[in-house]
Amino acid sequence: MAMAQTGTIKGFVYEKGSGEPMGFVNVVIQGTKIGVQTDVNGYFSIPQVAAGTYTIWTTVMGYDTATATIVLKADGISTQKLFLARTDRMLSGVEISARKTERINTVNVGVTTVTPREMKLLPSAGGEPDIAQYLQVAPGVVFTGDQGGQLYIRGGAPSQTGILLDGVTIYNPFHSIGLYSVFETDAIRNVEIQSAGFNAQYGNRTSAILDIRTKDGNKNRLSGKVSLSPIMARAMLEGPLSKPKTEGGSSTTFLVSLKHSYLENTSKSLYGGFGEPFKSGLPYSFTDLYGKVTFSGDNGSKLNVFGFSFDDKARTFDPDTLTKETASFRWKARGGGATFVVTPGTSAALISGKFAYSRYEIAASEEGFTDRTSSIDGFEGGLDFTYFLPGYSQLKYGLEVSGLTTSIDYSVGGNNNISLERRNTIASLYLTWRKNFGEKFIIEPGIRLQYYSALSKFSPEPRLGMKYNITDNLRFKAAAGLYSQNIISTKSDRDIVNFFNGFLLSPDEQIKNTEGETVPTNLLTAYHVLGGIELDVADVEFNLEPWYKNFTRSIELNRTKSLNNPGNFLAGNGQAYGIDFSGKYSKGRFFFWGVLSYQYVTYQTLVAKTVIDTPSVQEYAPPFDRRFNSNIVTSYTAGKKKDWEVSFRYNLGSPFPFTRTQGFFEDSQLGSTDPSVANPNGNLGIIYEDQINGGRLSWYHRFDVSIKKRFEVSKNSNIETTLSVTNVYNRNNIFYISRTSPKRVYQLPLFPSLNVTWNF
């Protein structure tokens, strides 16, 4: 009877100027403690509210408060749109922070949420802010450095991290010059880094998730930016194809972005005086194109149609000749699809879905190695249902289907070539439920069910997250879960610095583990356990997270085939554990973020010294085992109009491991019995040390500075100039070492850059 006297208040929150949905905004019923926070679509739902007349209002830093009067009938649904205007004023009496509300009312363990504004607070290497630079600062994240474009999160390889663009998988989106990604910063709405213990919504990855959501495009006017620097040119344009006739009415918008790097053409002339690698040129180039059209309805429902094309090239040259190419790499991605969000008028549920197709290809040619190629392409689709329950609680479930094809042409040395093509279809169901018990305890159980058709394998994967709020300023949290995936990496632990990161679906051949037994399934599997403490002291947010990942099965290429172990693949295992500590302060004109991380990663595999030896178990550190990593970022905004900004970043990282070279031999042409002197010589063979990755490179450290000045042109137009200096004290950080010579190539030396951006 009591339930019949209640109803639901739902709606969307938008930015007034652009019409963009606004996530993580508090929506509160005035005079009560009842409130919720908008999701990434700007959607909110307050269920089981007693019938009556109410005033709802919003709070979020940097925006005016919006209010609306609601008349709610028994068993009814009242829909309301709220529009927030930007402000520089501090609102008296408003003490609720959207970020703090999120921390109190969600589990949020192993999660870092990023906005474009936060990305721009970092020193802009090359004068261009980018999510790739921000990720290098995040807790538990390891990058290979200025060049290489590889991302490792809390002990996982790149293939173990799922990267999603509006819910659609993107493969290897980081450029060869590791300061940049394929994503346009100003096109991003927000980013979530799920570094461990992620919930049942995400699957087919055993380490981490990077979830990137883009804007819909300005609904009210044509806007955009044009940017030039010695590294690249960037442009973004967004606006209405069909304007809304009333505020919040139906509309059609577009957003398109283009980035093109011409560093290989400018580096010699502009930076040749700085010495290597500029003297011989920086042969890195990329072109990124992304486009999106959004159809928005009167009730907040919308359909997005998008497409992308990313192309990346990199080369290295002999430092002595400056003309002899020693290695070349190229990767490219193409794809497109559609996503939608529907809010039925008679329901408080939010329905979303996706369908997309993409293809990724990579090729590598290195002196002393056989050429390597790999590709992955296929489709994916899904449907999700979200129900917002009283007291910040939430129920979400969905289904996904994907079909993938992978191919690989690869050599693991010693004339051991692998050429395979694999296909697979995955069907998944998931359910996650978050229950908030007042303002103290939160529990988030979930289950994901995955079926891998090519392996005829069903994988049930329970997940669990919890948080206990001792006070509003002190919180304990924890998470755990089981994970699986059928995508393996084709990296080689014999690469001193690894650039080639191909993909392959789990093979269907019988594979032996470190005990010499055939494994029951060729899936990669893992489980995570992590905890955390959140502490707010004055305006400083502290976060401490110890974590543990057990990669119970890791399928990898057989690096040393033998007569006793002739298969193409091995089933190893690994463990990773560590602790991350961070402190963040943001108030007024000053921003500070400090991160200290320690991790220990080790794997086990079978290794045979020669083709006649029985393989033995060896424990080794993978190439991304950086034990210690620290980052300090500060930013200060100056000037009466806040039109000056100075930013600093310092990064210190312990050495990466690598497998040392013991010697060389002539790898003769097998099968040739011709003793003639005219018979061609064999290839140069390399003798590696017995211990995989038994050596360590040097420590990595770098200090960056940038100074930004904004010039107002008109109400909606300004010009920003950014002077940045990367690697201020010119540290020689290792980029590449040739296996066949003692020659070294270093990462970026002292690297000044001036960027000019016109925002309109």
C-alpha positions in Angstrom: 0.0 0.0 0.0 2.9 2.3 0.9 4.6 1.6 -2.4 1.5 2.8 -4.3 1.9 6.3 -2.8 5.4 6.7 -4.2 6.8 7.7 -7.6 10.1 8.2 -9.4 11.9 11.5 -10.4 14.2 11.0 -13.3 15.9 13.1 -16.0 19.1 14.4 -17.5 21.6 17.2 -16.6 23.2 19.2 -19.4 25.7 21.9 -19.8 23.8 25.0 -20.8 26.3 26.4 -23.3 26.9 23.2 -25.4 24.0 20.9 -24.5 26.5 18.2 -23.5 25.3 15.6 -20.9 27.1 16.2 -17.5 28.2 13.2 -15.5 28.9 13.0 -11.7 26.6 15.9 -10.8 24.7 15.7 -7.5 20.9 16.0 -7.8 19.3 16.5 -4.4 15.7 16.9 -3.2 15.7 20.2 -1.3 15.1 19.9 2.5 16.0 16.1 2.5 19.0 13.9 2.4 17.6 12.1 -0.7 19.9 12.5 -3.7 21.7 10.7 -6.5 24.6 11.4 -8.8 24.3 11.5 -12.6 25.9 8.8 -14.7 28.2 9.3 -17.7 25.2 10.0 -19.8 24.0 12.8 -17.5 21.1 10.6 -16.4 19.7 10.5 -12.9 16.8 8.6 -11.3 15.4 8.9 -7.7 12.9 6.1 -7.1 10.4 5.5 -4.3 9.8 9.2 -3.5 6.5 9.9 -1.7 3.9 11.7 -3.8 4.0 15.5 -3.5 5.6 18.7 -4.7 9.4 19.0 -4.5 12.2 21.2 -5.5 15.3 19.4 -6.9 18.7 21.2 -7.2 22.2 20.4 -8.4 25.6 21.0 -7.0 28.9 20.6 -8.9 32.1 22.7 -8.7 32.5 25.3 -11.4 28.8 25.6 -12.3 25.8 27.6 -11.0 23.1 25.7 -9.1 20.0 24.7 -11.2 16.6 24.1 -9.6 13.3 22.8 -10.7 9.9 22.2 -9.1 8.5 18.7 -9.5 4.9 17.6 -8.9 5.0 13.8 -8.3 1.9 11.7 -8.4 1.5 8.4 -6.7 2.8 5.5 -8.8 4.0 8.1 -11.4 7.2 9.1 -13.1 8.2 12.8 -13.4 10.9 13.6 -16.0 13.0 16.8 -15.7 15.9 18.3 -17.6 18.4 20.6 -15.8 20.8 22.9 -17.5 24.0 24.2 -15.7 25.8 27.4 -16.6 29.5 27.8 -15.9 30.6 30.2 -13.2 33.9 31.3 -11.5 32.0 32.2 -8.3 32.3 30.1 -5.1 28.7 29.2 -4.1 28.1 30.0 -0.4 26.3 27.3 1.5 27.2 24.6 -1.0 29.5 22.1 0.7 28.8 19.0 -1.2 31.5 18.0 -3.7 30.5 15.8 -6.6 33.8 13.9 -6.3 33.5 13.3 -2.6 29.8 12.2 -3.0 31.0 9.6 -5.5 33.7 8.3 -3.2 31.3 8.0 -0.3 28.5 6.3 -2.3 30.4 3.9 -4.7 32.9 1.2 -4.1 35.5 2.9 -6.4 38.4 0.5 -5.6 41.1 0.3 -8.2 39.3 3.1 -10.2 40.7 6.4 -11.3 38.3 8.8 -13.1 39.8 11.4 -15.4 38.3 14.5 -17.1 39.7 16.7 -19.9 40.3 19.5 -17.4 42.6 17.2 -15.3 44.5 16.1 -18.4 45.3 19.7 -19.2 46.7 20.3 -15.7 49.7 18.2 -16.5 52.7 19.6 -18.3 51.8 19.3 -22.0 54.8 17.4 -23.5 55.2 18.9 -26.9 52.6 21.5 -25.9 49.7 19.0 -26.6 47.7 17.6 -23.6 46.8 13.9 -24.1 45.4 11.0 -22.1 48.6 9.0 -22.8 50.5 11.5 -20.7 47.9 11.4 -17.9 47.9 7.6 -17.8 51.7 7.7 -17.1 51.0 9.4 -13.8 48.0 7.2 -12.7 48.6 4.7 -9.8 49.8 1.3 -11.0 50.4 2.3 -14.6 53.8 1.7 -16.3 54.7 3.1 -19.7 57.8 2.2 -21.7 58.7 5.9 -21.9 58.6 8.7 -24.4 58.7 6.3 -27.3 57.3 2.8 -27.8 53.7 3.3 -27.0 53.1 0.4 -24.6 50.8 0.4 -21.6 51.1 -1.9 -18.6 48.6 -1.8 -15.7 49.3 -3.5 -12.4 51.3 -6.5 -13.7 49.3 -7.1 -16.9 50.6 -7.1 -20.5 48.9 -4.8 -23.1 46.8 -7.7 -24.4 45.4 -8.2 -20.9 44.1 -4.6 -20.7 40.8 -3.9 -22.5 40.6 -0.4 -24.0 37.1 0.8 -24.9 36.0 3.8 -26.9 32.3 4.5 -26.2 32.0 0.8 -25.2 33.8 -0.5 -28.3 37.2 -2.2 -28.2 40.2 -0.4 -29.6 43.5 -2.2 -30.0 46.9 -0.6 -29.2 45.7 3.1 -29.3 49.1 4.6 -28.2 51.5 6.0 -30.8 55.1 5.0 -31.3 56.1 8.3 -29.8 54.5 7.5 -26.4 53.4 11.0 -25.5 50.3 10.7 -27.6 47.3 8.5 -28.1 44.7 8.2 -30.9 42.1 10.0 -28.8 41.5 13.8 -29.1 41.6 15.3 -25.6 38.8 17.8 -26.2 36.5 15.2 -27.7 36.7 13.1 -24.4 33.9 13.4 -21.8 35.6 11.3 -19.2 37.9 8.3 -18.7 37.8 5.5 -16.2 41.0 3.5 -15.4 39.9 0.2 -13.9 43.3 -1.1 -12.7 42.1 -4.2 -10.8 39.1 -5.9 -9.4 36.7 -4.4 -12.0 33.0 -5.5 -11.8 31.0 -7.9 -14.0 30.2 -5.3 -16.6 33.6 -5.9 -18.2 34.9 -9.1 -19.6 37.4 -11.0 -21.8 40.4 -9.3 -20.0 42.4 -10.6 -17.1 44.2 -7.4 -15.8 42.6 -4.0 -16.4 40.1 -1.9 -18.3 40.4 1.6 -19.8 36.9 3.0 -20.5 36.8 6.2 -22.6 33.6 8.1 -23.4 33.4 10.9 -26.0 31.2 14.0 -26.2 28.1 14.2 -28.4 28.9 17.5 -30.1 27.8 21.0 -29.4 24.0 21.3 -29.8 23.7 25.1 -29.9 26.5 26.5 -32.1 29.5 25.6 -34.3 32.7 25.3 -32.2 36.0 23.7 -32.3 39.8 24.2 -32.2 42.8 24.3 -34.4 46.3 23.6 -33.0 49.8 23.7 -34.4 53.2 22.7 -32.9 56.5 21.4 -34.2 55.2 17.8 -33.6 51.7 17.8 -35.1 48.6 19.7 -36.4 45.3 19.1 -34.7 41.7 20.1 -35.6 38.4 19.4 -34.1 35.0 20.7 -35.2 31.6 20.1 -33.6 28.2 21.6 -33.9 24.5 21.1 -34.7 23.3 19.7 -38.0 19.8 20.3 -36.7 19.4 22.7 -33.7 16.9 22.0 -30.9 13.7 24.2 -31.3 13.4 24.4 -27.5 16.0 24.1 -24.8 16.7 20.4 -24.4 14.6 19.5 -27.5 15.6 17.0 -30.2 18.7 17.7 -32.3 21.3 16.2 -34.6 25.0 17.0 -33.9 28.4 16.1 -35.3 31.9 15.9 -34.0 35.0 15.3 -36.1 38.7 15.4 -35.1 42.0 15.0 -37.1 45.5 14.7 -35.8 48.6 14.5 -38.1 52.2 14.3 -36.9 55.0 15.6 -39.2 57.8 15.2 -36.6 60.0 13.2 -39.0 59.9 16.3 -41.3 60.5 19.0 -38.7 62.9 17.3 -36.2 66.1 17.7 -38.3 65.6 21.3 -39.2 64.2 22.5 -35.8 66.1 20.4 -33.4 69.2 19.2 -35.3 71.4 21.3 -33.1 70.4 19.3 -30.0 72.2 16.2 -31.3 70.8 12.7 -31.4 68.1 11.5 -32.1 67.1 14.8 -33.7 70.2 15.1 -35.8 69.2 12.1 -37.8 65.5 12.9 -37.5 62.7 11.4 -35.5 61.1 9.0 -37.9 57.7 8.8 -36.2 54.5 9.7 -37.9 50.8 9.1 -37.4 47.4 10.2 -38.7 44.2 9.9 -36.6 40.7 10.6 -37.9 37.5 10.2 -35.8 34.0 11.2 -36.6 30.6 11.0 -34.8 27.0 12.0 -35.5 24.5 12.0 -32.6 20.7 12.0 -33.0 19.1 13.2 -29.7 15.4 12.9 -28.8 13.2 15.1 -26.7 13.2 12.6 -23.8 17.1 12.3 -23.7 17.3 9.1 -25.8 20.1 9.2 -28.4 21.8 7.3 -31.2 25.5 7.8 -32.0 27.0 6.7 -35.3 30.8 6.8 -35.5 33.9 5.8 -37.5 37.7 6.0 -37.0 41.0 5.5 -38.8 44.3 5.4 -37.0 47.7 5.0 -38.7 51.1 4.9 -37.1 54.6 4.4 -38.4 58.0 4.2 -36.7 61.6 3.5 -37.8 65.1 3.4 -36.3 68.4 4.0 -38.1 72.0 3.0 -37.6 73.5 5.9 -35.6 76.8 5.6 -37.6 75.3 5.8 -41.2 72.1 7.7 -40.3 70.7 6.1 -43.5 70.6 2.4 -42.9 67.3 1.4 -41.5 67.6 -1.1 -38.6 63.9 -1.5 -37.7 60.5 -0.4 -38.9 57.0 -0.8 -37.4 53.6 0.1 -38.5 50.2 -0.4 -37.0 46.8 0.8 -38.2 43.2 0.5 -37.1 39.9 1.0 -38.9 36.4 0.7 -37.7 32.9 2.1 -37.1 29.6 1.4 -35.5 26.7 2.7 -33.4 25.7 3.1 -29.8 22.4 4.2 -28.3 20.8 5.2 -25.0 17.0 4.9 -24.5 15.0 6.0 -21.5 11.4 4.8 -21.8 8.8 7.3 -20.6 7.0 4.8 -18.5 10.1 3.3 -16.9 12.9 4.5 -14.7 15.3 2.1 -16.4 18.1 3.2 -18.8 18.7 1.0 -21.8 21.9 1.2 -23.8 23.5 -0.8 -26.6 26.3 -1.0 -29.2 27.3 -2.6 -32.4 30.6 -2.1 -34.1 33.2 -3.6 -36.5 37.0 -2.9 -36.3 40.3 -4.2 -37.7 43.8 -3.8 -36.3 47.0 -4.7 -38.2 50.7 -4.5 -37.1 53.9 -5.3 -38.9 57.5 -5.2 -37.7 60.8 -5.6 -39.5 64.0 -5.6 -37.5 67.6 -6.3 -38.4 68.5 -9.8 -37.3 64.9 -10.9 -36.9 62.3 -12.5 -39.2 59.5 -10.1 -40.2 56.5 -10.3 -37.9 52.8 -9.5 -38.7 49.6 -9.8 -36.9 45.9 -8.7 -37.2 42.7 -8.9 -35.3 39.2 -8.0 -36.7 35.6 -8.7 -36.0 32.3 -7.4 -34.6 30.9 -6.8 -31.2 27.4 -6.0 -30.0 25.7 -5.6 -26.6 22.6 -4.5 -24.7 22.6 -3.2 -21.1 19.8 -2.4 -18.7 20.3 -0.1 -15.6 17.8 0.4 -12.8 18.5 3.1 -10.2 17.3 2.0 -6.8 16.7 4.1 -3.6 19.7 5.4 -1.7 22.3 5.3 -4.5 21.7 1.6 -5.1 21.8 0.2 -8.6 21.0 -2.9 -10.6 22.6 -3.5 -14.0 22.6 -6.5 -16.3 23.3 -7.1 -20.0 24.4 -9.4 -22.7 27.2 -9.2 -25.3 28.1 -11.1 -28.4 31.4 -10.8 -30.4 33.1 -12.6 -33.2 36.8 -12.2 -33.8 39.4 -13.4 -36.4 43.1 -13.2 -35.7 46.2 -14.1 -37.7 49.9 -14.2 -37.0 53.1 -14.7 -38.9 55.9 -14.8 -36.4 59.3 -16.4 -35.6 60.4 -17.3 -32.1 64.0 -18.0 -33.3 65.9 -21.0 -34.5 63.8 -21.4 -37.6 60.7 -21.9 -35.4 58.1 -20.1 -37.4 54.4 -19.8 -36.4 51.7 -18.9 -39.0 48.2 -19.3 -37.7 44.7 -18.0 -38.2 42.0 -18.3 -35.5 38.2 -17.5 -35.3 36.0 -17.4 -32.3 32.6 -16.2 -31.1 31.9 -15.2 -27.5 28.5 -14.9 -25.8 28.3 -13.2 -22.4 25.7 -12.5 -19.7 26.4 -10.3 -16.7 24.6 -9.0 -13.6 25.9 -6.5 -11.0 24.0 -5.1 -8.1 25.1 -2.3 -5.8 23.4 -2.0 -2.5 24.0 1.0 -0.2 23.1 0.4 3.4 22.5 4.0 4.5 25.7 6.0 4.4 28.0 3.4 6.0 28.2 0.2 4.1 28.2 -0.6 0.3 28.3 -4.1 -1.2 28.5 -4.8 -5.0 28.3 -8.5 -5.9 28.2 -9.5 -9.6 28.5 -12.5 -11.9 29.7 -12.7 -15.5 29.0 -15.8 -17.6 31.1 -16.2 -20.8 31.0 -18.9 -23.4 34.0 -19.3 -25.9 32.7 -21.2 -28.9 36.0 -22.2 -30.5 37.2 -23.7 -27.2 33.7 -25.0 -26.2 34.4 -23.5 -22.8 31.9 -22.0 -20.3 33.5 -19.6 -17.8 31.5 -18.4 -14.7 33.2 -15.4 -13.1 32.0 -14.0 -9.8 33.0 -10.5 -8.7 32.6 -8.6 -5.4 33.3 -5.1 -4.2 32.7 -3.6 -0.8 33.2 -0.3 1.0 32.7 0.8 4.7 32.5 4.5 5.5 33.9 4.9 9.0 33.3 8.6 8.7 32.7 10.9 5.7 36.5 11.4 5.6 37.8 7.8 6.3 36.7 4.8 4.2 37.9 1.2 3.8 37.3 -0.7 0.5 38.0 -4.1 -1.1 37.3 -6.0 -4.2 38.0 -9.5 -5.7 37.0 -11.4 -8.8 37.7 -14.2 -11.3 38.6 -13.2 -14.9 39.3 -14.9 -18.2 40.2 -14.1 -21.8 41.0 -15.9 -25.1 43.3 -13.2 -26.6 47.0 -13.8 -26.1 49.9 -11.5 -26.8 52.6 -12.3 -29.4 55.3 -10.2 -27.7 58.8 -11.6 -27.4 60.7 -11.4 -24.2 63.9 -11.3 -26.3 63.1 -7.8 -27.5 65.3 -5.4 -25.4 62.5 -2.9 -25.8 59.2 -4.3 -27.1 57.4 -2.5 -29.9 55.6 -5.4 -31.6 52.4 -6.3 -29.8 50.3 -8.5 -32.0 47.2 -10.5 -31.0 46.1 -14.1 -31.4 43.1 -16.0 -30.2 43.8 -18.9 -27.9 45.0 -21.9 -30.1 43.1 -25.2 -30.2 46.2 -27.4 -30.0 47.1 -29.3 -26.8 49.3 -27.2 -24.6 51.4 -28.3 -21.6 51.9 -26.4 -18.4 55.0 -26.1 -16.2 54.2 -29.5 -14.7 54.4 -31.1 -18.2 50.6 -31.8 -18.1 48.1 -30.9 -20.8 46.0 -28.0 -19.6 42.2 -28.6 -19.5 41.5 -25.3 -21.3 43.5 -22.8 -23.4 41.9 -19.8 -21.8 44.0 -17.2 -19.9 42.7 -17.0 -16.4 43.4 -14.9 -13.3 42.0 -13.7 -10.0 42.4 -10.4 -8.3 42.3 -9.4 -4.6 42.8 -5.8 -3.5 41.9 -3.4 -0.7 42.2 0.3 0.0 42.0 3.2 2.4 40.6 6.6 1.4 41.4 9.5 3.8 40.4 13.1 3.3 42.4 15.6 5.4 41.3 19.2 4.9 41.4 19.5 1.0 43.8 16.6 0.4 42.6 13.2 -0.9 44.8 10.3 0.1 44.4 6.8 -1.3 46.3 3.7 -0.4 45.7 0.4 -2.3 47.6 -2.9 -1.9 46.7 -5.3 -4.6 47.4 -8.9 -5.8 46.9 -10.6 -9.1 47.4 -14.3 -9.8 47.6 -15.1 -13.5 46.7 -18.7 -13.0 47.1 -19.5 -16.7 49.0 -17.5 -19.3 49.3 -18.9 -22.7 52.4 -17.8 -24.6 54.6 -18.6 -27.6 57.0 -21.5 -27.1 60.3 -19.5 -27.2 62.5 -22.6 -27.2 61.0 -25.6 -29.0 62.7 -28.9 -28.2 62.1 -32.6 -29.2 60.6 -33.1 -25.7 58.3 -30.0 -26.1 57.6 -29.4 -29.8 54.4 -27.4 -29.5 54.0 -23.8 -30.7 52.6 -22.7 -27.3 53.2 -23.1 -23.5 50.9 -22.6 -20.6 52.7 -20.6 -17.9 51.6 -18.7 -14.9 52.4 -15.5 -13.1 51.9 -13.5 -10.0 51.9 -9.7 -9.5 51.5 -7.8 -6.3 52.1 -4.2 -5.2 51.0 -1.2 -3.4 50.1 2.3 -4.7 49.9 5.5 -2.6 48.6 8.8 -3.9 47.7 12.2 -2.6 45.7 14.8 -4.5 45.1 18.4 -3.7 43.0 20.8 -5.8 41.8 24.1 -4.4 41.6 27.6 -5.9 44.6 28.1 -8.2 46.8 25.2 -7.0 46.8 21.5 -8.0 49.1 18.8 -6.7 49.1 15.1 -7.3 51.8 12.7 -6.0 51.9 8.9 -6.7 54.3 6.3 -5.3 54.0 2.7 -6.6 55.8 -0.5 -5.9 55.1 -3.7 -7.8 56.7 -7.2 -8.2 55.8 -9.3 -11.2 57.1 -12.7 -12.0 56.1 -15.5 -14.4 56.9 -19.2 -14.8 57.4 -21.1 -18.0 59.2 -24.1 -19.5 62.6 -23.5 -21.2 64.9 -25.9 -23.0 68.5 -24.9 -23.6 68.8 -26.9 -26.8 66.5 -28.9 -29.1 67.5 -32.2 -27.4 67.2 -31.0 -23.8 64.2 -31.7 -21.6 62.6 -28.3 -20.7 62.8 -27.1 -17.2 60.7 -24.6 -15.2 62.1 -21.1 -15.1 60.9 -18.1 -13.2 61.5 -14.7 -14.8 60.5 -11.1 -14.7 58.5 -9.9 -17.7 59.8 -6.9 -19.7 57.5 -4.5 -17.9 58.5 -5.4 -14.4 59.3 -1.9 -13.1 59.6 -2.4 -9.4 59.4 1.3 -8.3 57.6 4.2 -10.0 56.9 7.7 -8.8 55.3 10.8 -10.2 54.8 14.3 -8.9 52.6 16.8 -10.7 51.9 20.4 -9.8 50.0 23.1 -11.5 49.4 26.8 -10.6 47.0 29.2 -12.3 48.0 32.9 -12.1 46.8 36.2 -13.3 43.7 38.3 -12.4 41.8 36.6 -15.2 43.4 33.2 -14.5 44.9 33.3 -17.9 48.4 32.0 -16.9 49.2 28.4 -16.0 52.5 26.8 -14.9 52.8 23.0 -14.7 55.6 20.6 -13.6 56.0 16.9 -13.6 58.8 14.6 -12.4 58.9 10.9 -13.1 61.3 8.3 -11.6 61.2 4.6 -12.5 63.4 1.7 -11.7 65.1 -0.3 -14.6 63.2 -2.6 -16.9 64.5 -6.2 -17.3 65.9 -7.6 -20.5 67.6 -10.9 -21.7 71.3 -10.4 -22.2 73.2 -11.6 -25.3 75.9 -14.2 -24.7 77.4 -14.5 -28.2 76.8 -15.2 -31.9 77.0 -18.1 -34.3 76.3 -18.8 -38.0 72.8 -20.1 -38.3 73.3 -22.3 -41.4 70.7 -23.0 -44.1 69.1 -26.2 -42.9 68.7 -28.9 -45.5 71.7 -27.6 -47.7 74.4 -30.2 -48.3 76.2 -28.2 -51.1 79.9 -27.7 -49.9 80.5 -25.1 -52.6 82.1 -21.8 -51.5 79.4 -20.1 -53.6 76.7 -21.4 -51.2 75.4 -18.4 -49.3 76.4 -17.9 -45.7 73.9 -18.7 -42.9 72.0 -16.0 -40.9 73.6 -14.5 -37.9 72.4 -16.5 -34.9 72.2 -15.1 -31.4 73.1 -17.0 -28.2 71.0 -15.7 -25.3 71.8 -16.1 -21.7 70.0 -18.9 -20.0 68.0 -16.7 -17.6 65.2 -14.9 -19.3 65.3 -11.2 -18.5 68.3 -11.6 -16.2 69.6 -8.2 -16.9 68.3 -4.7 -16.1 68.5 -1.5 -18.1 69.2 1.9 -16.4 66.9 3.9 -14.2 64.4 6.2 -16.0 63.8 9.7 -14.8 62.5 12.9 -16.5 61.5 16.4 -15.5 58.9 18.4 -17.7 57.7 22.0 -17.5 55.1 23.9 -19.4 53.8 27.5 -19.3 50.4 28.3 -20.8 49.0 31.8 -21.6 45.4 32.4 -22.8 44.4 35.4 -24.8 40.7 36.2 -25.0 39.5 37.1 -28.5 35.7 37.2 -28.0 33.1 35.6 -25.8 33.4 32.2 -27.4 37.0 32.5 -28.8 40.5 32.5 -27.3 44.0 31.7 -28.3 46.2 29.5 -26.0 50.0 29.4 -26.4 51.9 26.7 -24.5 55.7 26.6 -24.1 56.8 23.2 -22.9 60.2 21.7 -22.2 60.3 17.9 -22.0 63.3 16.3 -20.2 64.6 19.6 -18.9 68.0 18.3 -17.7 68.6 16.1 -20.8 68.6 12.7 -19.2 69.7 9.8 -21.5 66.9 7.3 -21.1 67.3 4.1 -23.1 65.0 3.6 -26.0 66.5 0.8 -28.1 69.6 -1.4 -28.0 70.7 -3.3 -31.1 71.2 -7.1 -30.6 73.9 -7.3 -33.2 76.0 -4.2 -32.2 76.7 -2.2 -29.0 74.8 0.8 -30.5 72.1 2.5 -28.3 69.3 4.8 -29.2 68.0 7.1 -26.5 64.5 8.4 -25.8 63.7 12.1 -26.2 66.5 14.4 -25.0 65.9 18.1 -24.0 62.9 18.8 -26.1 61.4 22.4 -26.2 58.2 23.0 -28.1 55.7 25.9 -28.7 52.1 25.1 -29.3 49.4 27.6 -30.5 45.7 26.7 -30.2 42.7 28.6 -31.4 39.6 27.7 -29.5 36.3 28.9 -31.0 
